[in-house]
């Protein structure tokens, strides 16, 4: 039987649910590309409210473990082949989370950091989950 949230626990229920789903992803029970149960199903299975289910899914999105598409639902994020970028002498690199404008402009999924490589006056932006830097 699947593990359920403990309503008597000191830990907030939405964090418990995020832990349960994270465990199912890390053990391979939920494979890359697999759909997660919908909010309604999570609510019924765990005896929780819709906001609690949404908060749990938001944690996993922010961690980059799942992606959610409107009217489709959430699925386990698939791994992408990594592009190798070689850092040249004099270039600077830093990693940060994108701003909402950058996220929209570059179609960056929630929970994905960006790598910025600066060379003189030029900047290149790479998605951290799809880039390896040497």
LINTANOR-V650221 format. One record per helix or strand of 2 or more residues. SS is the DSSP state (~ for helix, > for strand). FROM is the first residue (numbers start at 0). TO is the last residue. Records with the same first field share a line. If there is no record, write none. Layout:
SS->FROM-TO / FROM-TO
This chain:
~->12-25 / 38-45 / 49-61 / 99-104 / 127-129
>->65-68 / 72-75 / 82-84 / 91-96 / 112-118 / 121-126 / 130-132
